[in-house]
Amino acid sequence: MRKFTPDVEEYSIDEGFADITGMRRVFRSTYEDMARKMQEEVQRELGITVSVGLSSSKCLAKLCSKFRKPRGFTAVPGH
């Protein structure tokens, strides 16, 4: 996750939050594409699947990540 942002919070042994706010320009990508890329990188590098939730708050992102397990991806746009 730290390949995409320095702002990573380890939540537990198997959970974490990555604040990718403002990183679209750096990676020339949408937030959704960056989150999907993170998911792919974890599987490629560690050989494990992860579920990803993308939203404007940690609480919503956590709910999103639990929505489609295993290897799910759910995004809820924030306004």
Secondary structure, 3 states (H helix, E strand, C coil): CCCCCCCEEEEECCEEEECCCCCHHHHCCCHHHHHHHHHHHHHHHHCCCCCEEECCCHHHHHHHHHHCCCCCEEECCCC
